[in-house]
Amino acid sequence: MESSISAVSGSAPWRARSWLLWSALIIALAAGTAAVPRLGYASLALAIGVIAWRWSEAALQTAVFGILAVRPALDLFSVRTLETSVFAINPAVLFGLLMLLLAGVLGLQRLVQRKRIWPDRRLLMSHVWLFVAYLIMAGAGARWYGALGANEGIRELLRVASIVAAFLLLLWWVEEDAHAWRRGWIYLGLGTLLPIYFALQQLITGKGFIEAGHIRLQGTFSHPNSFGQYLVPFILAALGSALPARGLNRLWRLAVGAGLAVLLVLTLSRTAILVLGTAVVAMPLLQSRRLGWRGLLRGFSIVMIFGLIAWLFAGDYIVRRFQGVSLGPEAFQEVLAGRSENSFTWRLINWGVLVLVGMEHPIAGHGAGMTTQLNPVVNQDTGQPFNAHDDFVRFFFEGGVLGLAAYILYGALLCLWALRKAREAPRHRAAVSYAIAAALLAMIFLSGGTTELSLHTANLYALYGMLGMLDAGKREA
């Protein structure tokens, strides 16, 4: 009895001192913010950190909902121009910084609780190589171009770190939530509603991204190419879920996949169509090792039915889009004038120019983000140099042979991890798991890097969200 009384009386002074300490800190931050308004961000970050530490489970649940259901809509505010700073603040940037803060606080809490930060060593190693690539590029940019290169490198490092931080939050969530698989897919589905709503609105009103007299659907994204690529893994997931289903259950899943594919075609993105085509072929091939010949034949039958439905609704658009591909002298002149952004010829010449300029620094490249500073091929409408339109070309230009090799290692290890998770998944989830693995493989490698997946932040959030679900499959009761 005496010991308990002494414990209570001993805790009272400690509580009083802690409240005094917090009060003094708040007063100091308030005074500092009045003098230097930017200190308000530090005050807000501190408050969020304290709340996340105190109510860690609620913070994790909220973060995951934001990652899967909210982040796709934030690309409405993420357009950059030549007049804006590389550190310009918008909702998408603030969201990324919030993910970094929450991952830092909750990661520190896991260390205190002696829990692992990375649940899988192979997954850790793949992302080690990713950061090696970006560190090489950041160092090269600072070395060759001073403050400009350093700022671009820091921005890219923060962007990529925020994506990986969000992925870690997802992985920690699936460890704690026994129903993460079901809830995660519900959140992902909710995340598609605003992009699809905006896309349908653009289709009905005819307002949006206009190119050569044609309306290209872009949803909430800054460009139709990004929206098309965002839809690819959802289409694959719908097809994968149709494989073990029967009757009407299979039919509505196929209808969802076909409907999303029609929206993809209406983005008029050749790259997205290419990625979808390679992914739907790869999916049954990957599944055959687990599901056998019967699974392979069933998978190809699903793909053929899907392809037929999509072709009936959007075949004319596909033909029309690829009729514009030209390798003649007129296309070459358009490229030189900077007016043929989406032609296949333009991409070939753009890649050749960037590789040639990249050979000036072939070992470590020109630096992160310097493609849109140094590319000689310039958009005449905006005055801004074009991007590479290919991940492998961009990583060579910005990171040289070393950066490109590190990025390829990252992609290969991540794809192998996804395939291993698909092999370990429960049988009734194996088809969806292989569909996600096929989407990842197509977006990084089978499309030859033309997706520029590494630059489409919202798409990476969605794709990493699905990869997080792979780790949740065996944990749900």
C-alpha positions as CSV (number, residue, x, y, z in Angstrom):
1,M,0.0,0.0,0.0
2,E,2.8,2.4,0.9
3,S,4.7,1.6,-2.2
4,S,1.6,2.4,-4.4
5,I,1.1,5.7,-2.6
6,S,4.7,6.6,-3.0
7,A,4.5,5.7,-6.7
8,V,1.5,8.0,-7.2
9,S,3.0,10.8,-5.3
10,G,6.3,10.3,-7.2
11,S,4.5,10.5,-10.6
12,A,2.7,13.8,-9.7
13,P,5.9,15.9,-9.8
14,W,6.9,14.2,-13.0
15,R,3.5,15.0,-14.6
16,A,3.7,18.6,-13.4
17,R,7.3,18.9,-14.9
18,S,6.2,17.4,-18.2
19,W,3.2,19.8,-18.5
20,L,5.5,22.7,-17.7
21,L,8.0,21.5,-20.4
22,W,5.2,21.2,-23.0
23,S,3.8,24.6,-22.1
24,A,7.2,26.2,-22.4
25,L,7.8,24.6,-25.7
26,I,4.4,25.7,-27.1
27,I,5.0,29.3,-25.9
28,A,8.4,29.3,-27.5
29,L,7.1,27.9,-30.8
30,A,4.3,30.5,-30.8
31,A,6.7,33.3,-30.2
32,G,9.1,32.0,-32.8
33,T,6.2,31.6,-35.3
34,A,5.2,35.2,-34.7
35,A,8.7,36.3,-35.6
36,V,9.4,33.8,-38.3
37,P,6.1,32.5,-39.9
38,R,7.8,29.4,-41.4
39,L,8.3,28.1,-37.9
40,G,4.6,27.4,-38.0
41,Y,5.3,24.3,-40.1
42,A,7.6,23.0,-37.4
43,S,4.9,23.6,-34.8
44,L,2.4,21.7,-36.9
45,A,4.9,18.9,-37.6
46,L,5.6,18.6,-33.9
47,A,1.9,18.4,-33.0
48,I,1.3,15.8,-35.7
49,G,4.2,13.8,-34.5
50,V,3.1,13.8,-30.8
51,I,-0.5,12.8,-31.9
52,A,0.9,10.0,-34.0
53,W,3.1,8.7,-31.2
54,R,0.2,8.8,-28.7
55,W,-2.5,7.3,-30.9
56,S,-0.3,5.3,-33.3
57,E,-3.0,2.8,-34.4
58,A,-5.4,5.6,-35.4
59,A,-2.6,7.4,-37.2
60,L,-1.7,4.3,-39.1
61,Q,-5.3,3.6,-40.1
62,T,-5.7,7.2,-41.3
63,A,-2.4,7.2,-43.2
64,V,-3.3,4.0,-45.0
65,F,-6.7,5.4,-46.0
66,G,-5.1,8.5,-47.3
67,I,-2.5,6.6,-49.3
68,L,-5.0,4.2,-51.0
69,A,-8.1,6.4,-51.2
70,V,-7.1,10.0,-51.2
71,R,-3.7,10.3,-53.0
72,P,-4.9,9.7,-56.6
73,A,-7.1,12.8,-56.5
74,L,-4.2,15.1,-55.3
75,D,-2.5,15.1,-58.7
76,L,-5.1,17.8,-59.6
77,F,-2.7,20.2,-57.8
78,S,0.7,18.9,-58.8
79,V,1.4,20.6,-62.2
80,R,4.9,22.2,-62.3
81,T,5.9,25.0,-64.7
82,L,9.1,26.9,-65.4
83,E,7.9,29.7,-63.1
84,T,7.5,27.5,-60.0
85,S,10.2,26.5,-57.6
86,V,11.4,22.9,-57.4
87,F,10.2,23.1,-53.8
88,A,6.8,24.6,-54.5
89,I,4.2,23.5,-52.0
90,N,0.9,21.9,-53.1
91,P,-1.4,19.3,-51.5
92,A,0.4,16.4,-53.2
93,V,3.8,17.7,-51.8
94,L,2.3,18.2,-48.3
95,F,0.9,14.7,-48.4
96,G,4.3,13.3,-49.2
97,L,5.9,15.2,-46.4
98,L,3.2,14.0,-44.0
99,M,4.0,10.4,-45.0
100,L,7.7,11.0,-44.2
101,L,6.8,12.4,-40.8
102,L,4.4,9.6,-39.9
103,A,6.8,6.9,-41.1
104,G,9.6,8.5,-39.1
105,V,7.5,8.7,-35.9
106,L,5.9,5.3,-36.2
107,G,9.2,3.8,-37.3
108,L,11.0,5.1,-34.2
109,Q,8.2,3.7,-32.1
110,R,8.7,0.3,-33.7
111,L,12.4,0.4,-32.9
112,V,11.5,1.2,-29.3
113,Q,9.1,-1.8,-29.3
114,R,11.9,-3.9,-31.0
115,K,9.9,-4.5,-34.1
116,R,11.4,-4.7,-37.6
117,I,11.2,-1.8,-39.9
118,W,11.4,-3.9,-43.0
119,P,9.5,-7.2,-42.8
120,D,11.5,-8.8,-45.6
121,R,15.3,-8.6,-46.3
122,R,14.8,-9.0,-50.1
123,L,12.4,-6.1,-50.1
124,L,14.9,-4.0,-48.2
125,M,17.7,-4.8,-50.6
126,S,15.6,-3.8,-53.6
127,H,15.0,-0.3,-52.1
128,V,18.6,0.0,-51.0
129,W,19.5,-0.1,-54.7
130,L,16.7,2.4,-55.5
131,F,18.2,4.9,-53.1
132,V,21.7,4.1,-54.4
133,A,20.5,5.2,-57.8
134,Y,19.0,8.5,-56.5
135,L,22.0,9.3,-54.3
136,I,24.3,8.8,-57.4
137,M,22.1,11.2,-59.4
138,A,21.9,13.7,-56.5
139,G,25.6,13.8,-56.1
140,A,26.2,14.1,-59.8
141,G,23.8,17.0,-60.1
142,A,25.4,18.9,-57.2
143,R,28.9,18.2,-58.7
144,W,28.2,19.5,-62.2
145,Y,25.5,22.1,-61.7
146,G,25.9,23.5,-58.2
147,A,22.8,24.7,-56.4
148,L,20.4,23.9,-59.3
149,G,21.5,20.3,-59.4
150,A,21.6,20.0,-55.6
151,N,18.0,21.4,-55.3
152,E,16.7,19.0,-58.0
153,G,18.5,16.1,-56.4
154,I,17.0,16.9,-52.9
155,R,13.5,17.2,-54.4
156,E,13.8,13.8,-56.1
157,L,15.2,12.2,-53.0
158,L,12.3,13.5,-50.9
159,R,9.7,12.5,-53.4
160,V,11.0,8.9,-53.6
161,A,11.5,8.7,-49.9
162,S,7.9,9.7,-49.4
163,I,6.7,6.9,-51.6
164,V,8.8,4.3,-49.8
165,A,7.7,5.8,-46.5
166,A,4.0,5.3,-47.5
167,F,4.9,1.7,-48.6
168,L,6.4,1.0,-45.1
169,L,3.2,2.3,-43.5
170,L,1.2,-0.1,-45.6
171,L,3.5,-3.0,-44.6
172,W,3.2,-2.2,-40.9
173,W,-0.6,-1.9,-41.3
174,V,-1.0,-5.3,-42.8
175,E,0.9,-6.8,-39.9
176,E,-1.5,-5.3,-37.4
177,D,-4.8,-5.6,-39.2
178,A,-6.1,-9.1,-39.7
179,H,-8.6,-7.8,-42.4
180,A,-6.1,-5.7,-44.3
181,W,-6.7,-7.5,-47.6
182,R,-10.4,-6.8,-47.8
183,R,-10.1,-3.3,-46.4
184,G,-7.2,-2.4,-48.5
185,W,-9.0,-3.3,-51.7
186,I,-12.1,-1.3,-50.6
187,Y,-9.8,1.7,-50.0
188,L,-8.2,1.3,-53.4
189,G,-11.6,1.1,-55.0
190,L,-12.7,4.3,-53.3
191,G,-9.5,5.9,-54.6
192,T,-10.6,5.3,-58.2
193,L,-14.0,7.0,-57.9
194,L,-12.8,10.7,-58.3
195,P,-10.4,10.0,-61.2
196,I,-13.2,8.0,-63.0
197,Y,-15.8,10.7,-62.2
198,F,-13.6,13.4,-63.7
199,A,-12.8,11.2,-66.7
200,L,-16.5,10.6,-67.4
201,Q,-17.2,14.3,-67.0
202,Q,-14.4,15.1,-69.5
203,L,-15.9,12.6,-71.9
204,I,-19.4,14.0,-71.6
205,T,-18.5,17.7,-71.7
206,G,-15.7,17.4,-74.2
207,K,-13.5,19.6,-71.9
208,G,-10.1,18.6,-70.8
209,F,-6.8,17.6,-72.4
210,I,-7.2,18.5,-76.1
211,E,-4.6,17.2,-78.6
212,A,-4.9,17.4,-82.4
213,G,-8.6,18.1,-82.1
214,H,-9.2,15.0,-79.9
215,I,-10.2,14.9,-76.3
216,R,-7.9,12.7,-74.2
217,L,-9.3,11.6,-70.8
218,Q,-7.0,12.4,-67.9
219,G,-9.2,12.1,-64.8
220,T,-7.6,13.9,-61.9
221,F,-4.1,13.4,-63.3
222,S,-1.8,16.0,-64.9
223,H,-1.6,14.1,-68.2
224,P,-3.6,11.3,-70.0
225,N,-0.5,9.1,-70.0
226,S,-0.5,9.1,-66.3
227,F,-4.2,8.3,-66.0
228,G,-3.9,5.4,-68.5
229,Q,-1.0,3.9,-66.6
230,Y,-2.9,4.3,-63.3
231,L,-5.7,2.1,-64.6
232,V,-3.5,-0.8,-65.8
233,P,-3.0,-2.6,-62.4
234,F,-6.8,-2.1,-61.6
235,I,-7.7,-3.8,-64.9
236,L,-5.3,-6.6,-64.2
237,A,-6.7,-7.1,-60.7
238,A,-10.3,-7.2,-62.1
239,L,-9.2,-9.9,-64.6
240,G,-7.3,-11.8,-61.9
241,S,-10.3,-11.8,-59.6
242,A,-12.5,-13.1,-62.5
243,L,-10.4,-16.3,-62.9
244,P,-11.6,-18.2,-59.8
245,A,-15.1,-16.7,-60.0
246,R,-18.1,-18.3,-61.6
247,G,-21.3,-17.2,-63.4
248,L,-22.5,-13.7,-62.8
249,N,-19.7,-13.1,-60.3
250,R,-17.1,-13.6,-63.1
251,L,-19.2,-11.6,-65.6
252,W,-19.4,-8.4,-63.5
253,R,-15.6,-8.6,-62.8
254,L,-14.9,-8.9,-66.5
255,A,-17.3,-6.0,-67.1
256,V,-15.4,-3.8,-64.6
257,G,-12.1,-4.7,-66.3
258,A,-13.4,-4.0,-69.8
259,G,-15.0,-0.7,-68.7
260,L,-11.7,0.5,-67.2
261,A,-9.9,-0.7,-70.4
262,V,-12.2,1.5,-72.5
263,L,-11.4,4.5,-70.3
264,L,-7.7,3.6,-70.8
265,V,-8.1,3.6,-74.6
266,L,-9.9,6.9,-74.4
267,T,-6.8,8.4,-72.8
268,L,-5.3,7.9,-76.3
269,S,-2.0,6.8,-74.6
270,R,-0.1,4.4,-76.8
271,T,2.2,3.6,-73.9
272,A,-0.7,2.6,-71.6
273,I,-2.2,0.4,-74.3
274,L,1.3,-1.2,-74.8
275,V,1.6,-1.8,-71.0
276,L,-1.9,-3.3,-70.8
277,G,-1.3,-5.6,-73.7
278,T,2.0,-7.0,-72.4
279,A,0.6,-7.3,-68.9
280,V,-2.5,-9.3,-69.9
281,V,-0.3,-11.7,-71.9
282,A,2.2,-12.1,-69.0
283,M,-0.5,-12.7,-66.4
284,P,-1.6,-16.2,-67.4
285,L,2.0,-17.2,-68.2
286,L,3.0,-16.3,-64.7
287,Q,0.0,-18.0,-63.2
288,S,0.7,-21.3,-65.1
289,R,3.5,-22.3,-62.7
290,R,1.2,-22.2,-59.7
291,L,-2.2,-23.1,-61.4
292,G,-0.9,-25.5,-64.1
293,W,-2.1,-26.0,-67.7
294,R,-5.7,-25.7,-66.7
295,G,-5.1,-22.4,-65.0
296,L,-3.1,-21.2,-68.1
297,L,-5.9,-22.1,-70.5
298,R,-8.5,-20.5,-68.2
299,G,-6.4,-17.4,-67.9
300,F,-6.0,-17.0,-71.7
301,S,-9.8,-17.6,-72.1
302,I,-10.4,-14.8,-69.6
303,V,-8.0,-12.5,-71.5
304,M,-9.6,-13.3,-74.9
305,I,-13.1,-12.6,-73.6
306,F,-11.8,-9.3,-72.0
307,G,-10.0,-8.4,-75.2
308,L,-13.1,-9.0,-77.3
309,I,-15.3,-6.9,-75.1
310,A,-12.8,-4.1,-75.0
311,W,-12.3,-4.2,-78.8
312,L,-16.0,-4.0,-79.5
313,F,-16.3,-0.8,-77.5
314,A,-12.9,0.8,-78.3
315,G,-11.3,-0.9,-81.3
316,D,-11.8,2.1,-83.6
317,Y,-9.9,4.3,-81.1
318,I,-7.0,1.9,-80.9
319,V,-6.7,1.7,-84.7
320,R,-7.0,5.5,-85.1
321,R,-4.4,6.1,-82.5
322,F,-1.7,3.8,-83.9
323,Q,-2.4,5.0,-87.5
324,G,-0.6,8.2,-86.5
325,V,2.7,6.4,-86.0
326,S,5.0,7.6,-88.8
327,L,8.7,7.2,-89.6
328,G,8.7,9.4,-92.7
329,P,10.5,12.7,-93.4
330,E,7.5,14.8,-92.4
331,A,7.5,13.2,-88.9
332,F,11.2,14.0,-88.6
333,Q,10.6,17.7,-89.4
334,E,7.8,17.8,-86.8
335,V,10.3,16.4,-84.2
336,L,12.8,19.0,-85.0
337,A,10.1,21.7,-84.6
338,G,9.1,20.2,-81.2
339,R,5.5,19.6,-82.3
340,S,5.2,15.9,-82.4
341,E,5.3,15.0,-78.8
342,N,3.4,11.7,-79.0
343,S,4.8,10.2,-82.2
344,F,6.9,7.1,-82.1
345,T,9.5,8.9,-84.3
346,W,9.7,11.7,-81.8
347,R,10.5,9.3,-78.9
348,L,13.3,7.6,-80.9
349,I,15.0,10.8,-81.8
350,N,14.5,12.2,-78.3
351,W,16.1,9.1,-76.8
352,G,19.0,9.3,-79.2
353,V,19.6,13.0,-78.3
354,L,19.5,12.3,-74.6
355,V,21.9,9.3,-74.9
356,L,24.3,11.4,-76.9
357,V,24.2,14.3,-74.4
358,G,24.4,11.7,-71.6
359,M,27.7,10.4,-72.9
360,E,29.3,13.7,-71.7
361,H,29.0,12.1,-68.2
362,P,28.6,8.4,-68.8
363,I,29.6,7.1,-65.4
364,A,27.3,9.0,-62.9
365,G,25.2,11.1,-65.3
366,H,24.1,14.8,-65.3
367,G,22.1,14.6,-62.0
368,A,18.5,14.0,-60.8
369,G,15.9,16.1,-62.5
370,M,18.3,17.6,-65.0
371,T,16.6,16.0,-68.1
372,T,14.0,18.8,-68.1
373,Q,16.8,21.3,-67.7
374,L,19.3,20.1,-70.3
375,N,17.3,18.3,-73.0
376,P,18.0,20.1,-76.3
377,V,14.5,19.0,-77.6
378,V,12.2,21.8,-76.3
379,N,8.4,22.1,-76.2
380,Q,7.7,25.2,-78.3
381,D,4.4,25.9,-76.5
382,T,5.9,26.1,-73.0
383,G,9.6,26.7,-73.7
384,Q,10.4,23.8,-71.4
385,P,12.7,20.9,-72.4
386,F,10.9,17.6,-72.8
387,N,11.4,14.7,-70.4
388,A,13.0,11.4,-71.5
389,H,9.7,9.5,-71.9
390,D,11.6,6.4,-70.9
391,D,12.9,5.4,-67.5
392,F,16.0,3.6,-68.7
393,V,17.1,6.5,-70.9
394,R,16.3,9.0,-68.0
395,F,18.3,7.0,-65.5
396,F,21.3,6.8,-67.9
397,F,21.1,10.5,-68.6
398,E,20.7,11.5,-64.9
399,G,22.7,8.7,-63.2
400,G,25.0,7.3,-65.9
401,V,25.8,3.6,-66.1
402,L,26.0,3.3,-62.3
403,G,22.5,4.9,-61.7
404,L,21.0,2.8,-64.5
405,A,22.4,-0.4,-63.2
406,A,21.2,0.4,-59.6
407,Y,17.7,1.1,-61.0
408,I,17.6,-2.2,-63.0
409,L,18.6,-4.1,-59.8
410,Y,15.9,-2.4,-57.9
411,G,13.2,-3.3,-60.5
412,A,14.4,-6.9,-60.8
413,L,14.5,-7.5,-57.1
414,L,11.1,-5.9,-56.6
415,C,9.5,-8.0,-59.3
416,L,11.1,-11.2,-57.9
417,W,9.7,-10.3,-54.5
418,A,6.2,-9.8,-55.9
419,L,6.4,-13.2,-57.8
420,R,7.5,-14.9,-54.6
421,K,4.6,-13.4,-52.7
422,A,2.2,-14.5,-55.4
423,R,3.5,-18.1,-55.1
424,E,2.9,-18.0,-51.3
425,A,-0.6,-16.5,-51.5
426,P,-3.7,-18.6,-50.6
427,R,-5.0,-20.3,-53.7
428,H,-8.2,-18.3,-53.9
429,R,-6.0,-15.1,-54.0
430,A,-3.2,-16.4,-56.2
431,A,-4.8,-15.1,-59.5
432,V,-5.1,-11.6,-58.2
433,S,-1.6,-11.7,-56.7
434,Y,-0.1,-12.8,-60.0
435,A,-2.1,-10.1,-61.8
436,I,-0.4,-7.5,-59.6
437,A,3.0,-9.0,-60.3
438,A,2.3,-9.0,-64.0
439,A,1.3,-5.3,-63.9
440,L,4.5,-4.5,-62.0
441,L,6.6,-6.5,-64.5
442,A,5.0,-4.8,-67.5
443,M,5.2,-1.3,-66.1
444,I,9.0,-1.6,-65.3
445,F,10.4,-4.0,-67.9
446,L,8.0,-5.4,-70.6
447,S,7.2,-1.9,-71.9
448,G,10.9,-1.1,-72.1
449,G,10.7,1.7,-69.5
450,T,8.5,3.8,-71.7
451,T,5.9,4.3,-68.9
452,E,8.3,6.5,-66.9
453,L,6.8,4.9,-63.9
454,S,9.5,6.4,-61.6
455,L,8.1,9.9,-62.3
456,H,4.4,9.1,-61.9
457,T,4.2,9.5,-58.1
458,A,0.4,8.9,-57.8
459,N,0.8,5.7,-59.9
460,L,3.6,4.5,-57.6
461,Y,1.4,5.1,-54.6
462,A,-1.4,2.9,-56.1
463,L,1.0,0.2,-57.3
464,Y,2.8,0.0,-54.0
465,G,-0.6,-0.1,-52.3
466,M,-1.4,-3.3,-54.3
467,L,2.1,-4.7,-53.5
468,G,1.3,-4.1,-49.8
469,M,-1.8,-6.2,-50.2
470,L,0.3,-9.1,-51.4
471,D,1.9,-9.2,-48.0
472,A,-1.6,-9.1,-46.3
473,G,-3.0,-12.2,-48.1
474,K,-1.7,-14.8,-45.7
475,R,-2.5,-12.8,-42.5
476,E,-6.2,-12.3,-42.9
477,A,-8.3,-14.7,-40.8
